[in-house]
Amino acid sequence: MISKMIRYDIVMHVAEQQYFIEQLRELGLVDITTTGWEPSESDRKSLMKIDAYNKAIESLESFKSSEEYVEGSEPFGSGTEAFEQYTKAQEKRAEILATIAQLEKQASDIEPWGSFSHDDIKRLADNGLKLRFFTAQPAAFAALQANAEEGITVVEIGKTQSLVYFAVVTSGDTALAVDGQEIHLPEADYQKTLQLIKQAHAENSALNSVLSRAAESLEAIKDSCAELKEQLQGLQVGATAQREADGKLLVMEGWAEAVTSEKVDKFLSEYPNLIYMRRDANIDDEAPVKLKNNKFASLFELIGSMYALPKYGTFDLTAIFGPFYMLFFAICLCDAGYGLVLLMVGLALLKKGGKSMRQAAWLSIVCASATVLFGAYANSFFGLSISEMLGYGPGEPTPFLDFQNDFFSISLAIGVFQILVGMAINIVMKTKLFGFTSTFGLLGWFIILLSGSLAVGLPMFDLAIPGFDASSPIFYGCMGVGAVLMLLLNNVKRNPLINLGSGLWDAYNNITGLLSDVLSYIRLFAIGLSGGVLAQVFNSLAMGLSGLDAGIDGSAWYVVAIQIVAASIILLIGHGINLFMSAISSFVHPMRLTFVEFYKNAGFEMGQRTFDPVRKMK
C-alpha cells in the first residue's frame, strides 16, 4: 500500500533558511520539494565530488576483502585526508600500471633477441663486420641459410612457431637480399627492462599500504561524503524555494507521512517566525510516494522499483503481482534441482552479502523455494524424471504434472486470470477516484470476459458451474448486460449513439489487445519447456559421449572412473549454461508480463518521485 501523505506549505524569513534545514535534518521526517532544480557550475562540481566519494567507498570496500589489504593499518586523521590520499594512490597506480604495460610490451619485443650489447655491435661494425637482424618464415630462413654465399654468415637467434629471428653477418659492403623483414633492435636492454618491470611492481605493491590505511578510514570517508550530500541538499532546497516580498520571505513545499505528522506539526508550531498550512495530499498533487507493505510483499518492491513507483492516490500493486511473479519465475525455471541451486545461492547471499543484499537474498530464496515446489510437481530434477526415480513405470498414472502436454492451456488460463484481476483492480480504483458510473465501459468488458471464461474456459479443465454454460440463459444474460455497459453506457454523460460508435471502436481495440495479452502468457510454457528439454539434452550428451549409456559391466575400474569424470564435466558445464540462461529468462519474462500485460489492464499510473525526507546522512 501507499503511505498517506500530508502536504505542508511553509513561509519563513530567508535568513532562517540554513538553520531551519539543519533542524529538519535533526527531525528527519519532512521531504522538501526540489523539483525543477537546475545545478550551477559549482553544484555540478559538488555532484562530481560526491560521485567520486561513492566510487572510492565502493572500491575500498572491495579492496578490504582482497588479498592486497594489509591488516592492522593505521587510519588517516580525517575522511577528507583519507579520500585525498586514496585519490593520489589510485592516480599513481594508474601511472605505474601503464608503465608496466609499456615495459612488458617492450620486453616481449626484445625477448626473442636475448641479451645483447649495442656497444659490442658497434665495435664489430668498426672492425668491418656488419650485423643485420631479420625475421622470416622458417622455410625462407632455411633457404637463405642453405644458399648463403662465402663471406656471409646466417645465425639463428630465436624461434617461434611461425617466425625465425636471425642475424646476418657480412664483411664490408657485401650486398644481400633476404626474404624477410629487417628489424632494428630496440635500444633497451632486456635484463634492464625486466629489472624496471620488477621495480614498477614493487612500487605498485607499496601503494597497498596507503590504500589499506584509506580502507581503515572508510567510516570517516562515508561521514565526509554525507557532509557533502547534506550541503548539496541545502543548496537544492534554497535554489528551488519560492521567494516573495522582494526576496525577504521563503515559501517551501514539504511532505510528511500521516503517521508522523503530529511530530512535524509540533515542530513547526514551536518554530519561531514561521507560518505553515497543512492538508491531506490528493491525487492531483505531485506527492512523493512511500510504499508500506508486509514483509512478504516488500520483497517484491525491488522488482516494482525497476519500472516505476505508483502514482500517489492510486493503488500499490506490489502485494498483488508479488505472488504472480513468484509463480511465473517457478514456471519458467521449472526444475527442482535448479531451484535448489538458486536456494543455496540465496542463503549464501543472506549470510555473507551484508545488509545491502538482504532484500535480494530473500527474494532469491522465495522464488527458488517456489521453483523447487513447482519443479517437483512438474516432474523434473536436473532434467531427470522424478516419477522414474520413484519407480513409476511408463504409462502408469502419477501425481505429477505432464508439463509438455498439459501446461500450454494452463498458461493461457493463468494469463486470463491475471488479466481479470488487473481489470477488477482498475474498476475499483476508477470507482474510488471518479465514481462507479465512470467504470461502466470497463465493467462491461470485465463481465463479458469473466462470463466467457467461466462458461467456456472451465469445462476445458473438466470443471463447470452448474447451470452456467455457453448455452444457459444466465450466460446470455451476463453477456447482454456486459454488451449494454460496454456499447451504450461507456460514458453516461454522452449521447447513446456516440457511445455506440465509441464502444464499437473500443471493442475492436480491446479484442485485439486482450488476445495479444493472453497469448503473451504462452512464454511461460515455452521458456519452461525449453529449459527442461535442454537439461535432458545435456544429460543425454553426458551419458552418450562418456560411454556410460552402454553400461559399466565388464569395464575396468579406471575406465569407469574416467567415464564418470568426463560425464561430470559435461553435466557441470551443460547444466551451468542452462541454469544461467534459464535464470535470466525466469527473471526477465515474468517482469515483462507484470509491467506490460498486468500493469496495463490494472490501469497503473507512474509516480513522480519517492519519499526522501531531509535527514542526517551520517
N, C-alpha and C positions, 0 to 999 in steps of 0.2 A: 504494500500500500504506500501511498504518497503522504508524507508527513504534512500536516496542516501548518500553513504559514501565516504570520501576522506581518502586515506592512507598517513601517514607521516612516513618517516624513519629519525630518529633524531640521530645525533652524537654529543657528548659533553664530556667535561672532567669529570672524576669520582668525583672530588672534588665538582662539581656543582650539583651533583645528588639531595641532600636533599633540597637545596634551589629551584632548578628547579621544583621539585614535589610540593613544597609549592605554587609556582607561578601558577602551573597548577591547583591546588585546587582553587585558587582565581578565575581563569578563568572559570573552571567548564565545559569545552566543549570537552575535549580530553580523549578518552578511551585508556589507555596504555595496550598493550597485556601482560598478565602474564600467558599465557598457559604453562602448564608443571611445575608449581610451586610445589615444594615438601617442606612442612613445617618442620622446625627443631624442636628440643625439646622445645626451648623457644617459637617458633611460636605456637606450639600446646598449650602451657600454655596460650598464649595470646588469642587463639581461645576459649579455655575453659572459660577464664575470660569474654570474650565478650558474650559468651552464657549465663554465669551466670548473667551478667548485663541485658541481654534481658529478661531472666526469671524473674528477680527481677522487671523490669519495668512492665511486663505483670501482675505479681502478685499484685504489688502496685496499678496499675490502677483498678484492680478488687476490691482490698481492699478499695479503696477510695469511691466506691459506695456501700459498705456494711454497716450494722448497727454498726459494731465494730469501724468504723472510728470516730475519735474524732475531731470535727470541731474546727478550730482556733488553731491548734497545731503549735508550733514554728519550722520552718525548721532547718536542720543542717547547719553547716557552709560551707560545700562543698559537691559535689556529691560523692567524694571518702569516706568521713566520713559517709554520709547517707547510702551508699551501705554497708560499713563495719558494721554499727550498725544494718542495716536490716538483714544482714547475721547472726550476732550474735543472734539477736532476733529470727530468724527462727530456728536456731540450738537449742536455749534454749526452744522454743515452741515444737520442736520435742521431746526433752527430757521430758518435762512436760507431753505431751500427751501420751508418752509411759508409764510414771509413773502412770498417771490417769488410763490408760487401765489395768495396773497391779493391782492397788489398787481396781478397780471396780471388777475385776475377784476375788480378794481375798475377797472382801466384799460379793460377791454373794455366795462364798463357806461358809462364816461364818453365813450369814443371817438366814438360817433355824434353827441354833442352838441358836439364840437370844444372849442376853448379858450374859456373864459368866466371872468368875474369875478363872484362873488357880491356884491361891493361895488357894481359897476355896476348889477346887477339891483335892489339895494336903493335906489340913488339914483333909478332910473326910477320905482320904486314911490312914493317920497317926492314925486315930481313928478306923480303921478296916472296913471302908465302901469303897468298890471298885466300881468305876463308869466306865462303858464301854459304848461306843457310836456306834450305828449301823444305817444303812439304809436298808429297806426291802420293799417288795411289801405289800400292805395293807392286803392281805389275810394271808401272813406269819406272819405279826405283830399281827393280831387278834388271830391267833392260838397260838403264843407264849404268848400273854397276858392272854389268857384263860387257858393255861396249865402251868402257872408259879408255880413252887414249893414254899414251905414255905421258907422264907429267901431270896427270890428273888423278886425284885420289877421292873416292866417294866413300864416306864413312856414315854408317847408321848411328844415330844418337838416341832416338826413341821411337816407339811404335805403338799405334792403337789399332783397333780392328779395321779401320778404313784408311788410315794415313800412316806414312813413314816420315819421320823427322830425320833429316840427314844434313851433313855438311860436305861441301865440295872444296877440296884444297887444290889450288893451282899455283904455278910459279909464273911470275911476270904478268904479261898481258894475254895469257892464253885465253882464246875465245871458247865459249862453252854454251851450248843450247840444252836446256833442261826442261823436260815435260813435267813441270810442277810449278808451284807458287813460291817465289822467293820471299823470305821473311827477314825483316830487320829485327835483330834481337832486342828485347826490352833492355832499357838502361839499368833497371833494378836488378839486384842480386837476389836469387831465390831464397837462400838461407836468411838473408837480412829481412826479406819480405815476410817469411814465416815468423821471425822474431817480432816484427812490427805487429803482426796479427795477434800474437800471444800477448804483447803489451796492451793492445787495444781491448782484448778480452779481459785482462786484469783490471783495466780502468773501468770497464763496464760492470764487473763484479763488485768493484769498490763502491759503486753507486748504490748497491743494495743496502748498505748501512744507512745512507741518507733516507732512502725510501722506507726502510724499517722504522726509523725514527718518526717519519711522517705517518706511517701506519699506526704507530703507538699514539699519535696525536689526533686520531680520527674524530673523537668526540669534540675536541676543540675546533677542528675544521668544520664539523657539522654546525657547531654553535656560530662560527663566523659566517657560514652560509646562511643560517637562519636570520642573523642580523641584517644581511644584505637583502633578504627577501622581505623582511619587515620594513626596511627603508623604502624599497620599491613599492610595497603595498601602500605605504603612506603617501607616496608620490601619486599613485594611481587614484586614491581617494580624493586627494586635493585637486588633481587635474580634471576630474570628471564631475566634481560637485558644482552645483549651480550657484553663481554669485549674484547677489541682489543688493539693493541700497548702495549703489555706487561701489560695489565690491566689499562692503563692510560686513555683510551677512553671508553665511554659507548655508545652502539648502542641500541636504543629503537624503537619499532614499535607502532605507535599511530593511532587513528582513530577519525575522526570528521565528523559531518553531513555537507553535502554540503551547506546547508542554513546558517551555522555559520562558514564556512571555512575561510571567509575573516577575521574574528576576530582572528582566530587561525594563519593565515598567518602573520597578522600584529604583533601578539605577538612573534612568532618565528623569524621573520625578525629583530625585535628590540632587541631580547635577545642576549647578548654578548657571544662570544666564542662558538657559536653553528652553526652547519650546518644541514640543513634538505632538504629532497626531498619530493615532493608531487605528487600524481597521483590519478586518479579515481579508486575506488575499482572495481574489477570484480568478476565473479562467481567463479574463481579459488582461490581467496583469502579467508581466513577464517575470513571474516569481521564480526564484531558484527552486530546484527540486532536491528533496532528500527522500530516499526510499527507506521504509521501515518494515522489514519482513521478519518472519520467524527464522530460526537457524537453518532449516532446510531450504526455504525459498531464497534466503540471502546468498546461498552458494551460487545461484544462477544469475545474480546481479552482475557477476563477471562476464557472463555471456551477453546479457542485455546491454551492458555499457559499451560493447563493441559496436553497437548500432547507434543507439541514442537513448537518453532518458525520456520517459513520458512527459508530456506537457502537464504543467500544474493544473489541477482541476479535472483531469481525465483519470483513467484507470491505470494502475500499475499492473501490467500483465505478467510480471515475473513469477508469481505463485501459480499462475495458470499454465504458462508454457514450460515451466521447470520440469514437471513430471513427463510431459510430452518429449522434451529434449532428451531426458534420461532414457526413455523408451526408444526413441529414434536412434540414439547412439548405440544402444544394445543391439537393435535390429541390424544396423549397418555393419557392426563388427561381428556379431552373430557367431561367436566361438567361445566356449567356456575357458579353453586354455589361454587364448589371447586375453580374455578378461582377467584371468589370474595374474598374468604378467603385468598388466596395467595396474592391477590392485597392489601388487608388490611395489611398483614404481610410486604409486600414490602414497603408500605407507612410508617409503623411504623419504619422499619429499616432506611428509609430515614430521618425520623425526629429525631430518637434517637440513631442511630447506629454510628454516627460520620463519619469522612472523610474516614476512612479505609473501611467502609461498604457501601460507597456511590455507587460504581460501581455494587456490588452485589445487592443492593436495587433496582437500576434502572433496572437491568437485570430481577429481580423478577417481577417488575411492568410491563415491556414489555411483558414477557412470560405469566403472569397472565392475562393481558388485551387480548392477543390473545386467551387464554383459554376461557375467558368469551364470546368472539365473536363466536369462533368455537363451544363451548359447547351449546350456544343458537341456533346456526344453526343445531347442532346435536340433538336438542330437549331434552336436559337433564338439570335439575336443582335439584341438590342433589338427583339424581335418579328418580325424578318425570318428567312426560311428560309435556313439556311446551304447546304442542298443546292441551292436555286435559284441562289444566288450562285456556287456552284461549277459550275453548268451542268447539273445533273441535270434531266431532263425529267419531266413529270407521269407517274406510274405506274412510272417507272424505279426499279429496286432501288437503295437507298443504304445506306451503312454506319451511318446514323443511327437513333436510336430513334424510333418513332412514339409519342410520349408520350400523345397523346389517345386512341389506340385500344388501346395495349398496357399502359400503366402501371397501370391500375386493379387488375388481378390481381397485378402485380408488387408494388404497395404492400401488398397483403394478405399476400403471401409474405414480404416483409421483416418485417411485423409478427409473423407466426408464428415466423420465425427468431429475432427479438429476444426474444420471449416464451420460446422454448425455451432460449435462452442464459441468461435470467434464472432459469428453473426449474432448470437444471443448476447454476448458482451456488448457489441456495438448497439444493439437495440436498447439495452439497459442504460448505457452511457448517454445515448441521444435522448432517452426519456428523462433522465436526470437533468440534462442541460437545456433541452428545448421543449420538453413536453411530450406526452405519449403520441399525440397526433402527428408529430414530425417523423415518426418511425413507421407509418403505415406501409409505405412502399417496401422498405427493408423487411418489415414483419411479414408482408405477403410472400416475399421470396423465401423467407425462413419457413413459413408454413408449408409452402409447396415442396421445398427440398426435404423437410423433415417428414412430410407425409409420404413422399415418394420413397424415401429411404426405409421407412418402417413397413410400407405396404409391398414394395418390390424388392428392396435390398435384403431384409431379414429372412424371407423364405429361401434365399440363395444359400444361407448358412444353416438351413433346417430349423429356423426359428420363425415364429409367427405370432402376431397378436390376434387372438380370437375375434372374429367379426370385423377385422380391419385388414383388407387385402385390396389388390388392384381392381377388383370388381364390386367392392362393397359400397353402399350408399354413403357411409360415413367418409370414406376416402374421397369420393367425388365431391361431397360437401366441403371437406377441408380444402381441396384443390380449388373449388369455386370461390371460397372465402379468400384464399390467397390471391387468386387472379383479380378479384374485385379490388382488394387493397393495393395490389401491385399496379394495376392498369388504370383504375379510376380514382383512387384516393391517395395516390403517391404525394400529392400536395393539396391539402383540404382547402387552401385559400385560392386555388386556381380553378378555372373552368374545366369541367369533366372531359370535354373534348380535347383540350390542350393536354390534360393529364393522360388521356388515351394515347395520343401521339408520343408523348414523352415516355409513357410506360412501355409502348412497343419498342421504342429505341433502346430503353434500358433493358428490355427483355433480351434483345439481340446481344448487347454487350455483356449482360450477366450470364447468359447461357454459354457464350464462348469463353468468358473469363472463368466461370466455375468449372467448365470442362477442362480447361488448361490447368487450373489449380489442383483439381482432383488427380489428373494424370501425373502431376509433378511428384506425387507420393509414390509412384512406381519406382522412383530412385531408391527407396528403402529396400524393396525387393531386389533390385538389380545389384546394388552395392553389397548387400548381404550375401547374395548368391555368388557374385564374382569372387569375393574373398574366400568363401568356402570352397569353390572349385579350385582356386589357386593353391589353397592349403592341401587339397587332395593331390594335385599335380606334383607338388614338391615331395609329398610322401611317396608317390609312385616313382619319381626320379631317384629319390634316395635309395629305395629298395632295388630298383632296376639297375642303376649304374654301379651300385656296390655289389650286386650279385646276391643279395640276401633274399630276393624274391624266389630264388631257386632252392632255398633251404640251406641248412648247415650240416646236414647229416653226411658223415664221411670226410668232412673238411678238417684240415689240420687246425689246431687252436690258434696258431699265429695268423693263418689265413682269415679265420673268423674275426680275430681282433682287428685286422686291417680293414675288413669289410665293415665292421661296426664303427670304426673311427671315420672311414670315408662317408658312411651314411649319416653319421652325426654331424659332420661338417656341412654336408648338403642340406640337412634339415635346419641347422642353425642359420645358415646363410639364407635359405629359401624362406623359412618362416619369419626370419628377421625382416627381410624385404617386404613380405606380405603384411606383417603386423604394422610396419611403419606406414605403408601406403594405405592400409585399411583404417588405421587410427586417424590419419589426416582426413580421409573421406568421412569417417564417422564423426569427426569434429565439425567439418565444414558444411556438409549437406544438411544435417538437422538444423544448423544455424540458418541456412538458406530457406528451408521450409518455414522456420519460425518468422524470420524477418520479412519474407515476401508473402507467402500464402496466408499465414496466420495473422500477422500484423495488418495486412490489407483488409481482410474480412472482419477483423475486430475494430477497424477504424482507428488504428493507432496514430497519435499525433506526437511529434517530437518536441521535447522541451528545449528551452534556450540555454540553460546552464545549470550546473549542480550547486547545491548549497555549500558555501565555503566561507564560514564566519571569520572575521578579523580576530586573530588569536596569536598568542605567543608561539613561535615556531621552534624554540629550543626544547 
